[in-house]
Amino acid sequence: MDTKTKLENYWFYQKLIPCNNDELTRLEQIAAFPMTNETAAKFAAYQADVEADIVRYLGLMEAIETAISNIPNEHHRVILWLKYVEGMTWRELAGTLKFDYTYVQKIAANVISGLKISPS
């Protein structure tokens, strides 16, 4: 997955984590019902997958936050943080920072081209 896609997925991960937590709660309720060994094994595997997804999403979000936080230029760092972590549109971002709309997009594209996001 390229860097821009990872950044764009930040909000997606942020929405998926509560959904997966809700799914885990639902699974805990279902676990109270009797199951065959085969069904219980499939159920446990699915539950483990949901838990692993949450851990993976949190790791990717942390990697994104770390990569952005390590950008040395403050303007560049703020542009990427507001766009990808806070979820601002390009127009909102440009208005907030009092920069030209195309300028913030151009800066972001340049910074993203050199940004490395490595999940731990």
Phi and psi restraints in degrees (value plus and minus 20) as a CYANA .aco file:
   2 ASP   PHI     -97.3   -57.3
   2 ASP   PSI     145.9   185.9
   3 THR   PHI     -81.0   -41.0
   3 THR   PSI     -63.8   -23.8
   4 LYS   PHI     -82.4   -42.4
   4 LYS   PSI     -61.3   -21.3
   5 THR   PHI     -84.0   -44.0
   5 THR   PSI     -61.6   -21.6
   6 LYS   PHI     -79.1   -39.1
   6 LYS   PSI     -65.3   -25.3
   7 LEU   PHI     -82.2   -42.2
   7 LEU   PSI     -65.3   -25.3
   8 GLU   PHI     -84.5   -44.5
   8 GLU   PSI     -46.2    -6.2
   9 ASN   PHI     -99.9   -59.9
   9 ASN   PSI     -28.6    11.4
  10 TYR   PHI     -73.0   -33.0
  10 TYR   PSI     -69.8   -29.8
  11 TRP   PHI     -84.9   -44.9
  11 TRP   PSI     -55.4   -15.4
  12 PHE   PHI     -81.3   -41.3
  12 PHE   PSI     -65.7   -25.7
  13 TYR   PHI     -82.7   -42.7
  13 TYR   PSI     -60.1   -20.1
  14 GLN   PHI     -82.1   -42.1
  14 GLN   PSI     -51.8   -11.8
  15 LYS   PHI    -102.3   -62.3
  15 LYS   PSI     -53.3   -13.3
  16 LEU   PHI     -91.5   -51.5
  16 LEU   PSI     -53.7   -13.7
  17 ILE   PHI     -80.3   -40.3
  17 ILE   PSI     -70.1   -30.1
  18 PRO   PHI     -83.0   -43.0
  18 PRO   PSI     -55.4   -15.4
  19 CYS   PHI     -82.8   -42.8
  19 CYS   PSI     -63.8   -23.8
  20 ASN   PHI     -88.1   -48.1
  20 ASN   PSI     -55.3   -15.3
  21 ASN   PHI     -84.7   -44.7
  21 ASN   PSI     -59.7   -19.7
  22 ASP   PHI     -82.4   -42.4
  22 ASP   PSI     -60.5   -20.5
  23 GLU   PHI     -83.3   -43.3
  23 GLU   PSI     -60.3   -20.3
  24 LEU   PHI     -83.8   -43.8
  24 LEU   PSI     -59.4   -19.4
  25 THR   PHI     -82.3   -42.3
  25 THR   PSI     -64.5   -24.5
  26 ARG   PHI     -82.6   -42.6
  26 ARG   PSI     -61.0   -21.0
  27 LEU   PHI     -85.3   -45.3
  27 LEU   PSI     -57.1   -17.1
  28 GLU   PHI     -82.6   -42.6
  28 GLU   PSI     -57.4   -17.4
  29 GLN   PHI     -88.1   -48.1
  29 GLN   PSI     -60.9   -20.9
  30 ILE   PHI     -87.7   -47.7
  30 ILE   PSI     -52.5   -12.5
  31 ALA   PHI     -81.0   -41.0
  31 ALA   PSI     -39.0     1.0
  32 ALA   PHI     -92.2   -52.2
  32 ALA   PSI     -37.4     2.6
  33 PHE   PHI    -105.0   -65.0
  33 PHE   PSI     127.9   167.9
  34 PRO   PHI     -84.1   -44.1
  34 PRO   PSI     122.3   162.3
  35 MET   PHI    -159.2  -119.2
  35 MET   PSI     133.9   173.9
  36 THR   PHI     -91.2   -51.2
  36 THR   PSI     143.8   183.8
  37 ASN   PHI     -80.1   -40.1
  37 ASN   PSI     -60.4   -20.4
  38 GLU   PHI     -84.3   -44.3
  38 GLU   PSI     -65.9   -25.9
  39 THR   PHI     -84.9   -44.9
  39 THR   PSI     -61.4   -21.4
  40 ALA   PHI     -81.9   -41.9
  40 ALA   PSI     -58.7   -18.7
  41 ALA   PHI     -86.1   -46.1
  41 ALA   PSI     -64.6   -24.6
  42 LYS   PHI     -84.0   -44.0
  42 LYS   PSI     -60.9   -20.9
  43 PHE   PHI     -81.0   -41.0
  43 PHE   PSI     -67.1   -27.1
  44 ALA   PHI     -83.5   -43.5
  44 ALA   PSI     -59.2   -19.2
  45 ALA   PHI     -84.8   -44.8
  45 ALA   PSI     -62.6   -22.6
  46 TYR   PHI     -83.8   -43.8
  46 TYR   PSI     -63.7   -23.7
  47 GLN   PHI     -80.8   -40.8
  47 GLN   PSI     -61.9   -21.9
  48 ALA   PHI     -83.9   -43.9
  48 ALA   PSI     -58.0   -18.0
  49 ASP   PHI     -83.0   -43.0
  49 ASP   PSI     -63.6   -23.6
  50 VAL   PHI     -83.3   -43.3
  50 VAL   PSI     -64.4   -24.4
  51 GLU   PHI     -82.1   -42.1
  51 GLU   PSI     -61.9   -21.9
  52 ALA   PHI     -84.5   -44.5
  52 ALA   PSI     -57.4   -17.4
  53 ASP   PHI     -81.4   -41.4
  53 ASP   PSI     -63.7   -23.7
  54 ILE   PHI     -80.2   -40.2
  54 ILE   PSI     -66.4   -26.4
  55 VAL   PHI     -81.6   -41.6
  55 VAL   PSI     -62.2   -22.2
  56 ARG   PHI     -84.7   -44.7
  56 ARG   PSI     -64.9   -24.9
  57 TYR   PHI     -82.3   -42.3
  57 TYR   PSI     -62.8   -22.8
  58 LEU   PHI     -82.5   -42.5
  58 LEU   PSI     -59.9   -19.9
  59 GLY   PHI     -84.5   -44.5
  59 GLY   PSI     -61.5   -21.5
  60 LEU   PHI     -86.5   -46.5
  60 LEU   PSI     -60.8   -20.8
  61 MET   PHI     -83.6   -43.6
  61 MET   PSI     -62.4   -22.4
  62 GLU   PHI     -84.0   -44.0
  62 GLU   PSI     -60.8   -20.8
  63 ALA   PHI     -83.1   -43.1
  63 ALA   PSI     -60.1   -20.1
  64 ILE   PHI     -85.3   -45.3
  64 ILE   PSI     -67.6   -27.6
  65 GLU   PHI     -80.8   -40.8
  65 GLU   PSI     -61.4   -21.4
  66 THR   PHI     -85.2   -45.2
  66 THR   PSI     -66.3   -26.3
  67 ALA   PHI     -80.2   -40.2
  67 ALA   PSI     -64.4   -24.4
  68 ILE   PHI     -87.3   -47.3
  68 ILE   PSI     -63.0   -23.0
  69 SER   PHI     -81.7   -41.7
  69 SER   PSI     -46.2    -6.2
  70 ASN   PHI    -107.8   -67.8
  70 ASN   PSI     -19.2    20.8
  71 ILE   PHI     -89.9   -49.9
  71 ILE   PSI     102.6   142.6
  72 PRO   PHI     -88.1   -48.1
  72 PRO   PSI     -54.3   -14.3
  73 ASN   PHI    -101.3   -61.3
  73 ASN   PSI     101.8   141.8
  74 GLU   PHI     -80.0   -40.0
  74 GLU   PSI     -64.2   -24.2
  75 HIS   PHI     -81.1   -41.1
  75 HIS   PSI     -63.8   -23.8
  76 HIS   PHI     -83.1   -43.1
  76 HIS   PSI     -64.9   -24.9
  77 ARG   PHI     -81.3   -41.3
  77 ARG   PSI     -65.4   -25.4
  78 VAL   PHI     -84.9   -44.9
  78 VAL   PSI     -61.8   -21.8
  79 ILE   PHI     -78.8   -38.8
  79 ILE   PSI     -69.7   -29.7
  80 LEU   PHI     -87.8   -47.8
  80 LEU   PSI     -58.2   -18.2
  81 TRP   PHI     -83.0   -43.0
  81 TRP   PSI     -68.4   -28.4
  82 LEU   PHI     -84.9   -44.9
  82 LEU   PSI     -58.1   -18.1
  83 LYS   PHI     -91.7   -51.7
  83 LYS   PSI     -72.6   -32.6
  84 TYR   PHI    -116.8   -76.8
  84 TYR   PSI     -51.2   -11.2
  85 VAL   PHI    -111.0   -71.0
  85 VAL   PSI     -66.2   -26.2
  86 GLU   PHI    -102.4   -62.4
  86 GLU   PSI     -39.5     0.5
  87 GLY   PHI      60.9   100.9
  87 GLY   PSI       2.9    42.9
  88 MET   PHI     -89.9   -49.9
  88 MET   PSI     131.8   171.8
  89 THR   PHI     -97.5   -57.5
  89 THR   PSI     145.6   185.6
  90 TRP   PHI     -80.9   -40.9
  90 TRP   PSI     -59.1   -19.1
  91 ARG   PHI     -87.1   -47.1
  91 ARG   PSI     -63.6   -23.6
  92 GLU   PHI     -81.0   -41.0
  92 GLU   PSI     -64.9   -24.9
  93 LEU   PHI     -80.9   -40.9
  93 LEU   PSI     -68.7   -28.7
  94 ALA   PHI     -81.3   -41.3
  94 ALA   PSI     -62.7   -22.7
  95 GLY   PHI     -84.9   -44.9
  95 GLY   PSI     -62.6   -22.6
  96 THR   PHI     -83.1   -43.1
  96 THR   PSI     -63.7   -23.7
  97 LEU   PHI    -107.6   -67.6
  97 LEU   PSI     -24.7    15.3
  98 LYS   PHI      39.3    79.3
  98 LYS   PSI      20.1    60.1
  99 PHE   PHI    -134.1   -94.1
  99 PHE   PSI     141.3   181.3
 100 ASP   PHI     -87.3   -47.3
 100 ASP   PSI     121.8   161.8
 101 TYR   PHI     -74.2   -34.2
 101 TYR   PSI     -68.5   -28.5
 102 THR   PHI     -90.3   -50.3
 102 THR   PSI     -49.2    -9.2
 103 TYR   PHI     -82.7   -42.7
 103 TYR   PSI     -67.3   -27.3
 104 VAL   PHI     -86.3   -46.3
 104 VAL   PSI     -55.5   -15.5
 105 GLN   PHI     -85.5   -45.5
 105 GLN   PSI     -62.7   -22.7
 106 LYS   PHI     -85.3   -45.3
 106 LYS   PSI     -64.5   -24.5
 107 ILE   PHI     -80.0   -40.0
 107 ILE   PSI     -67.9   -27.9
 108 ALA   PHI     -79.0   -39.0
 108 ALA   PSI     -65.2   -25.2
 109 ALA   PHI     -80.3   -40.3
 109 ALA   PSI     -62.0   -22.0
 110 ASN   PHI     -85.4   -45.4
 110 ASN   PSI     -63.2   -23.2
 111 VAL   PHI     -88.4   -48.4
 111 VAL   PSI     -63.3   -23.3
 112 ILE   PHI     -80.7   -40.7
 112 ILE   PSI     -56.1   -16.1
 113 SER   PHI     -81.4   -41.4
 113 SER   PSI     -46.1    -6.1
 114 GLY   PHI    -126.7   -86.7
 114 GLY   PSI     -17.1    22.9
 115 LEU   PHI    -105.2   -65.2
 115 LEU   PSI     117.1   157.1
 116 LYS   PHI    -136.5   -96.5
 116 LYS   PSI     106.4   146.4
 117 ILE   PHI    -136.7   -96.7
 117 ILE   PSI      92.9   132.9
 118 SER   PHI    -141.7  -101.7
 118 SER   PSI      89.1   129.1
 119 PRO   PHI     -83.3   -43.3
 119 PRO   PSI     120.9   160.9
